[in-house]
């Protein structure tokens, strides 16, 4: 599970590692289930990070727009 201090980039690196392990067939069935669960948690973490960043950008753009009179 991603930690609160983990960055988006760090989480993506962990996700990419899991995908490489799956693609290479390095995991047995027990590990595969755990890694898929972990990957799902990382994806949710990254989605939250992206959504938050998008909202912050939208807010900044709206603040910069001249008011219509």
Backbone as JSON, one array per atom type, in Angstrom:
{
  "sequence": "XXXXXXXXXXXXXXXXXXXXXXXXXXXXXXXXXXXXXXXXXXXXXXXXXXXXXXXXXXXXXXXXXXXXX",
  "N": [[0.84, -1.18, 0.0], [0.54, 2.24, -0.83], [2.42, 4.76, 0.85], [1.73, 7.69, 2.85], [3.69, 9.55, 2.37], [4.76, 8.82, 0.01], [5.57, 9.55, -3.35], [3.93, 10.38, -6.45], [5.5, 9.57, -8.61], [7.17, 7.64, -7.41], [5.27, 5.73, -6.71], [4.36, 5.0, -9.25], [6.68, 3.82, -10.25], [6.83, 1.57, -8.59], [4.49, 0.28, -9.43], [5.1, -0.22, -12.12], [7.18, -2.05, -11.74], [5.81, -4.22, -10.66], [4.18, -4.88, -12.84], [6.16, -5.66, -14.67], [7.13, -7.94, -13.34], [4.87, -9.58, -13.44], [4.52, -9.82, -16.23], [6.88, -11.17, -16.86], [6.45, -13.58, -15.74], [7.31, -14.17, -13.17], [6.07, -14.63, -10.78], [4.46, -16.75, -8.41], [1.21, -18.3, -8.01], [0.15, -17.5, -5.51], [1.66, -15.22, -4.89], [0.98, -13.69, -7.08], [-1.73, -12.99, -6.69], [-1.48, -11.33, -4.42], [0.18, -9.31, -5.46], [-1.43, -8.25, -7.47], [-3.46, -7.17, -5.93], [-1.97, -5.24, -4.54], [-1.15, -3.67, -6.74], [-3.63, -2.66, -7.53], [-4.23, -1.01, -5.35], [-2.17, 0.85, -5.61], [-2.84, 1.99, -8.08], [-5.27, 3.23, -7.39], [-4.3, 5.12, -5.55], [-2.65, 6.68, -7.24], [-4.58, 7.64, -8.99], [-6.09, 9.24, -7.26], [-4.12, 11.18, -6.66], [-3.73, 12.33, -9.23], [-6.29, 13.35, -9.74], [-6.52, 15.25, -7.7], [-4.44, 17.0, -8.43], [-5.41, 17.87, -10.9], [-7.72, 19.23, -10.09], [-6.56, 21.3, -8.63], [-5.18, 22.68, -10.65], [-7.34, 23.47, -12.26], [-8.59, 25.22, -10.46], [-6.66, 27.23, -10.21], [-6.62, 28.2, -12.86], [-9.22, 29.19, -13.07], [-9.13, 31.24, -11.21], [-7.45, 32.98, -12.5], [-8.85, 33.83, -14.71], [-10.38, 36.62, -16.21], [-13.0, 38.48, -14.7], [-16.33, 38.35, -15.89], [-18.28, 41.0, -16.95]],
  "CA": [[0.0, 0.0, 0.0], [1.34, 3.45, -0.85], [2.47, 5.52, 2.09], [1.32, 9.09, 2.66], [4.83, 10.33, 1.91], [5.18, 8.34, -1.3], [5.21, 10.44, -4.45], [3.29, 9.77, -7.61], [6.56, 8.9, -9.39], [7.58, 6.43, -6.69], [4.18, 4.76, -6.83], [4.38, 4.5, -10.62], [7.83, 2.91, -10.36], [6.43, 0.29, -7.96], [3.5, -0.34, -10.31], [5.82, -0.73, -13.29], [7.92, -3.23, -11.31], [4.83, -5.3, -10.54], [3.8, -5.26, -14.2], [7.3, -6.42, -15.24], [7.15, -9.26, -12.7], [3.75, -10.35, -13.99], [4.84, -10.11, -17.64], [7.99, -12.11, -16.93], [6.04, -14.85, -15.13], [8.16, -14.36, -12.0], [5.28, -14.79, -9.56], [3.58, -17.92, -8.31], [-0.2, -17.9, -7.91], [-0.07, -16.78, -4.26], [2.27, -13.9, -5.05], [0.23, -12.98, -8.11], [-2.9, -12.4, -6.06], [-1.04, -10.22, -3.57], [0.71, -8.23, -6.31], [-2.56, -7.61, -8.14], [-4.1, -6.36, -4.89], [-1.08, -4.1, -4.33], [-1.25, -2.83, -7.93], [-4.92, -1.98, -7.47], [-4.09, 0.06, -4.35], [-1.3, 1.87, -6.2], [-3.63, 2.67, -9.11], [-6.21, 4.11, -6.69], [-3.47, 6.2, -5.01], [-2.24, 7.53, -8.35], [-5.78, 8.3, -9.48], [-6.39, 10.33, -6.32], [-3.11, 12.22, -6.87], [-4.01, 13.01, -10.5], [-7.54, 14.1, -9.58], [-6.21, 16.41, -6.87], [-3.65, 17.92, -9.24], [-6.31, 18.44, -11.89], [-8.58, 20.19, -9.39], [-5.73, 22.47, -8.29], [-4.93, 23.41, -11.89], [-8.61, 24.12, -12.61], [-8.8, 26.34, -9.53], [-5.72, 28.29, -10.59], [-7.08, 28.78, -14.12], [-10.44, 29.97, -12.81], [-8.73, 32.46, -10.5], [-6.76, 33.85, -13.45], [-9.79, 34.34, -15.7], [-10.97, 37.92, -15.86], [-14.43, 38.37, -14.41], [-17.18, 38.85, -16.96], [-19.21, 42.02, -16.43]],
  "C": [[0.89, 1.24, 0.0], [1.29, 4.16, 0.49], [2.08, 6.96, 1.8], [2.46, 9.93, 2.11], [5.31, 9.9, 0.53], [4.71, 9.3, -2.39], [4.52, 9.65, -5.55], [4.34, 8.98, -8.41], [7.03, 7.61, -8.73], [6.52, 5.34, -6.82], [4.17, 4.16, -8.24], [5.54, 3.54, -10.85], [7.49, 1.55, -9.76], [5.43, -0.45, -8.84], [4.17, -0.95, -11.54], [6.61, -2.0, -12.95], [6.98, -4.44, -11.22], [4.44, -5.8, -11.93], [4.92, -6.08, -14.86], [7.36, -7.83, -14.66], [6.04, -10.15, -13.25], [4.06, -10.77, -15.42], [5.92, -11.18, -17.78], [7.63, -13.48, -16.33], [6.85, -15.19, -13.88], [7.38, -14.71, -10.73], [4.5, -16.09, -9.58], [2.16, -17.42, -8.04], [-0.49, -17.12, -6.63], [0.48, -15.35, -4.34], [1.47, -13.05, -6.04], [-0.99, -12.29, -7.52], [-2.54, -11.2, -5.2], [-0.56, -9.04, -4.4], [-0.41, -7.52, -7.06], [-3.31, -6.72, -7.15], [-3.28, -5.09, -4.65], [-1.16, -3.13, -5.52], [-2.55, -2.04, -7.93], [-4.88, -0.81, -6.48], [-3.22, 1.2, -4.9], [-2.06, 2.67, -7.25], [-4.62, 3.64, -8.46], [-5.47, 5.33, -6.12], [-3.11, 7.19, -6.11], [-3.44, 8.29, -8.92], [-6.17, 9.46, -8.58], [-5.41, 11.49, -6.5], [-3.4, 13.02, -8.14], [-5.28, 13.86, -10.4], [-7.29, 15.37, -8.77], [-5.42, 17.44, -7.66], [-4.52, 18.61, -10.27], [-7.21, 19.5, -11.26], [-7.81, 21.46, -9.05], [-5.45, 23.32, -9.52], [-6.19, 24.15, -12.32], [-8.86, 25.34, -11.74], [-7.91, 27.51, -9.9], [-6.19, 28.98, -11.86], [-8.32, 29.65, -13.9], [-10.12, 31.28, -12.09], [-8.07, 33.46, -11.44], [-7.71, 34.45, -14.48], [-10.34, 35.68, -15.28], [-12.47, 37.75, -15.62], [-15.22, 38.98, -15.55], [-18.18, 39.83, -16.37], [-20.2, 42.38, -17.48]]
}
